Amino acid sequence: MTNSKRLKKTNPEQYARLKAEIASPYKGLRQVIYLACAASSFIGGMIFIVQIAAGRQVESALPNLAVQIGVLALMIFLFRLEQKNGKQ
């Protein structure tokens, strides 16, 4: 009996889940990493905003804030791309 015949004999729901995992392995892990990086970037951005509002080291805080905003935008883009690819 081949592997494909064994898989088809399994529960149809389990078979569909296995096919989805084969199509995009570690999808859940990638999404958790995207969310964790986005949360970290958001917190960092808030710290730099407060630092700028207080008028402390504005010259170094502005580029750092820009990096945090860029990372946050990238993580949101990657998360949405992952969601979009999962629906197709």
Residue, then its C-alpha position, 0 to 999 in steps of 0.5 A: m500500500t502506497n503512502s498516498k493510499r494510506l493518507k486517503k484512507t485517513n479522516p478527510e478533515q485530517y487529510a485536508r489539514l495535512k495537505a495544507e501543511i505540506a503546501s505551506p509548512y510552519k505557517g503558524l510559527r511564521q505568523v507568531i514570529y510576525l506578531a511578536c516582531a510587530a509587537s516589539s516594534f510597536i513598543g519600541g516605537m512608543i518608547f521613541i515617541v515618548q523620548i521625542a516628546a520629552g525632547r531627549q536625544v531627538e537626533s538619535a531618536l528620529p532615525n530609530l523611530a523610523v526603523q521601528i515604523g519600517v519594521l512594524a509596516l513590514m511585519i504587517f505586510l508579511f502577516r497579511l501576505e501570509q493570510k492572503n496566501g492561505k485563503q487561495 
